[in-house]
């Protein structure tokens, strides 16, 4: 980092020099320095850094402030980082083909309109807890030509009395993953609000589980419906522990982790979104949809549109009569990219766009 001192109108290179000196004391000798800076780095400053840090001047690469995160690779390419890296690694310097990425950046800079999305979660002290979800929403915005304005709503603060005031200005509601009982009641209230008011809703992992709990309580009239994670004594455990883990006491490595296949039923919202019957998505959870309640839930209007190939594990639920109500047991944000948004996020933003 090269701090800019506005009073003297200069960049200070001492922090960089001291950082490199510290690295060298550990036996680490950098060949290339990527220097974060708010303004253009003057040539004499680059030469000074090169001299005192024992690198070539052309290997002092400016990392200037970009208008958006995804523009950074193009800026570094223009500053010669790839050329320097290829030279040091003895690789052929193949001409970069960044046309598609440049087109994406141009589209991002020319977004029109705005979609307001509420993320209703429990880890709001640090918004970066939901960074991958937030970025995936923005990816969905890129695909739909709109900017996404995200409101981070603490589910602990949502009540039946204030939910309308809290969420009425949002075009879509998303409930993300999480663990533990704290904030669960607010998530359920937010899901109910989205369902009853025909507001586009996307549930992820815990969000999917709580959508099943909410539907069971308020549509199936099972007021004690819950997840076994939060109430092990209720007779209506619509979400329960996986059968293979009931005898495991050490919880550290017992979750269903990694990529798993999912089979999607035709003529469902999920099939319309993914446009194919077989997909894979990444998981990170321990509790599952309880198939003992499947017939009742589907009869009442919440269908299971995606399952494991053997049909034993429910992966996606949706409400066909709703404008857009879908939830997955997996984490689609793990596979979303700015130029290839996860289908669920892309279509969620599309459904949330104002007419």
C-alpha positions, 0 to 999 in steps of 0.5 A: 500500500502506498499511502497518499498524503493530500497535504503534500500531494505525494505518495509515501513509499516508506511502508512498502520499503519496510514491508519488503525489508521485513520479508527479506529478513525471513529469506523471502525475496520478491521479484514483483511488487503489486503496489496498491494506490489511490492515484497513478504512481509517478515514474520516479516513485516506481524507480525509487521503490525498485531501487530500495526493494531490489526489483526491476522498475518494470516489476513495480506494478500499480494496483489502482482503485477500480470502479468495481472489483471485477475491473481489477484483472484488466487494470493489472493486465494493462500494467504488465503484471502478466508479462512480468509473471510469465517472464519470471516463470519462463512461460510463453507470453501468449497474447491475452484474449480478454474481449468477453471480460471487457464486454462484461465490464462495459455492461456493468458500467452501463447498468440501468435500473435497480433491484432492492434485495433484503438479505435476512440473516443472523450474522449482521455484525459483519456483512462480509459473512454473506459476501459470497451471497451478496456478490452472487446477487450482483452477478444476477444483476449483471445478467439482467442489466440492473444494479442490486441494492442489498439491505442487510436485515438482522433477523433478530430484530424482525417481529410480526409487528414490524415485518411489513415496515422493515421489508415493504420497500424491497423487491425480493427477500433472501434468507441465507444459510447459518447455524444455531437457533438465534434469529430463527423466529425472524427468518420465519416471519420474513419468509411468511411475509414473502409468501403471503405477499407474493414477493420473490423469495430465495432460500439457501440451506437454512433458508430452505429449512425455515421455509419448510418450517414456516409452511408447516406452521402456517399452512399445515397448521402445525404450530409446533413444527420445527427443525430437530436442530432447534427443538428435539422434542417436538413431534413435528420435526419437518427438518431432522438429523440425517439418518446416517448421523444419528449415532455420531456425537462428535459434530466437527466433520459430520456435515454433508459437504461438497458437491452432490448431484440433484435430479430436477422434475420437469414442469417445475420452476427449478427446471425452468431455471436450470433448463436440465434435469440433472445438476450438481451443487455444493452443500454444507449442512447436517439436517435434512427435509423429513420425508415423513411430511412430504405428502402433506406438504406437497398436497398443501402446495409446497412441492419437492422439485429437486431431489438426490438421484435416489429420491431420498434427499430433498434438495429443492422446494418451491411453491408453484402458485407463487410469483417466485418462491424457491429454496435449495438445501445447497449453496448456489453462491459457491459456484456463481461467477460474474460472467456466469451467475448461478441460475437461481440468483440470475432468475431471482433477480429477474423475478424481482425486477420492477415492471 
